[in-house]
Amino acid sequence: GMQEDDIGIILDADEIFTRDFLRAMQVCDMPEFNSNQDCREPKLIASTIVMESSPNCVTKDRRWHHPDAIIGKCLKQVGNETLHPPTKREYKGRHGMRQRGYGFEKDYSKYVAEGFGPKNTYPLWDAVDFRMEVGGNMRSKGDGSPTGYHFHNFFNNGEEIHVKYRTYGHSIKSAMEMPLWDLSADLKLAVDCTHGSSNDQVL
């Protein structure tokens, strides 16, 4: 199983670190992966370019903030919960996002004041924290180039995109009857890019 000095990565199916940055995480000294990590802000976050429906349609001046990587010692069920006691969460204190003051948006004031953890240690991160919570550093390459790719809305045809927007987490009930470019600004960019139309958001 996973050990404390292993690195966990969380991503959606359409997100990936670049090959070079994956290699850099293996061989370079990353402060986020140090053995003395206190787990307050442990995430290493990709600086990710967004390709909209095609590798030829890159969104200008936009960087996505996933995928994410964390050292095992800061992950729940891997790290030491005696040194990093659980924090308080939205539902019954144990489930959902962290409560304000208990790690939500990097605010640990109540967690520290109530003496939850030993001095200078913070709670372990579960999958929700790993994906959704603030707490880490976004890394670009030295020249500012990306360390990740987001292949957004890559489908075989327009009907599949309509189905996605009708059925996914933030569904649009009338999606099947709407033209693609009205479903989202991202898709308008994709349509404009595909047809060679003017759009100042296309790189």
N, C-alpha and C positions, 0 to 999 in steps of 0.2 A: 504494500500500500504506500500511499504518499507519505513522505517524511518531512520534518520541519525545514530542511534545507532544500527541498524541491520547490519548483516554481509552478504555481497554478495559473492557468489562463482561462478567462471566460470571454466568450464571443458569440454573436449571432452567426447563423450559417452564411451570411453575406459579408462578414467582416474577417480580416486576417492581418496579422503582422507581416511586414515585408520579410523576405528571406534574410536579408542582411541584418535586420534588427533582431530577428530570432537568434541569429548566430552571435550577435553582439551581447545579447542577454546571457548566452552560455559562457562567453569567454572574458567579458569586460567587467570591471568593478562598478556595479550599479549600487548607488547608496541605498536604494529601496530594498535591496536584497541582502544587506549587511546582517550579520548574525546578532548585532545589538539592536535590531529594529524594535521599536517600542509599540508598533501597531497603531499609532495615532493616525498617520497618513501613509499607509504602506503601498498604495497602488502605483504601478508604473503604467502610464496610459499612452497609447499610440496617438501620434498626430497624423490623422487619417484623411486622405483625399477621398472625395465622394464622386464616384462615377455613376451617372444617372441613366440606367437602362442600356448603356453601351460604354465600352472603354474609350470611345471617341468623344463622349460627352462628359467632361469633367467640370464639376461646379467650381466657379471662380471664387477665390477669397473665402473658402469655407474649409474648416477642418473638423472632422467628426472625432469624438472623444472615446472611442472604443476601437479595438479590444483592450482589455485590461489584464495586468499580471500582478500577482502577489506572492510573496514568499510563504511557504507552507506554515511556518511558525505563527503566522497571523491569521490562518484560516481555521474556522470552526471545524471540529472533529479531527484536526491535525495538530494544532498548537495546544499549549498548556493552559487549560481553563483555570487552574489555581493561580497562575501568574496573571491571567487576563480574564477576570470574572465576567460573566454575561452582563450585558447592559439592559436597560428597559426599552420596551418596544410598544408600538401602537396598540396592539390587541392583547388584552390580558397581561400586558407587560412582557410577553414572551414571543409574540409573532408580529410580522410585518416590519415596516421601517422603524428605525431608531427614533425615540422621542427627542424633542428639543432639550438640550442640556445633557443628553446621554449619548452624544455622538452624531446627531443629525446636523448636517452641514458643518461638520468639524467642531461643533459646540459641545465640549465635554465638561462644562462647568459644574453641573449637578453630579455627574459621575465621579468627578474628583472630590467635590465638596463632601459627598456622602461616603467617601473612602472605599469605593468598590474595589479598586485594584491597588496593589502595592505601588509605592512611589514611582512615577514615570512609566507606568504601563497602562495600556488601554485595551478595550475588549477585542476579542477575536471577530473576524468578519465572516458572515454567512453569505450565501449566494446572492441574496437581495442586496446586501451592502456592497458586495463585490461589483455588481452590475450598476447599481443605482446611486450609491452614496458618494459624496464628495470626500476626497482625502488622498491626494497623491500628486504626481507630477507628470505632465504631458511632455513627451520627449520627441523632438525632431532630430534629424541628422544635423551634423555640423554646419551644412550649407543651407539649412532650413527645409530641406526636402522631406517628404513624408516617411513615416515609419509604419504605415498601415494603409490598407485599401478597403473601401466600402463599396461593394457591388450592389447598388441600390436599385430595386425594381427591375432586376434582370429576369425577364420571362420570355417565353417563346412567342407569345402573341398578345394582342390587346385584350382578348377575352380573359386570359389568365390574370391580367392586371386588374380588370374590373372585378373579378371574383375576389381577389385579395382585398380590395378596398371595400367590398361589400361584407366580408366575413372576418377580417382581422380585428385586433383588440380595439381599435378606434374606428369602428365600421361606419360607413355612410350608407344609409338605407336605400337611397336612390342611385347608388353607384352604377348599377347595371345599365341605367338609362342615360347616364351622363357621358359627354365626350371626355376622353382621357385628360385633355388639358385643363378641364374644370375640376378634376379630382384633387389636385394639389399643385402647388407652385413647382415642386420637384418634377412632376410629370409634364407640366407646361414647358419647363426647361428641356426635358427629353424630347418632346415633340418639336420644339423650335430647333434644337440641335440636329435632329434627324432630317428635318426639311430644309436646313440651312437658313432658317429665318433669323432675324436679328434678335438677340437676347444678351444683354450685358452681363448676365450671370454665368455664361458659358466661357470657359477658359479657352 
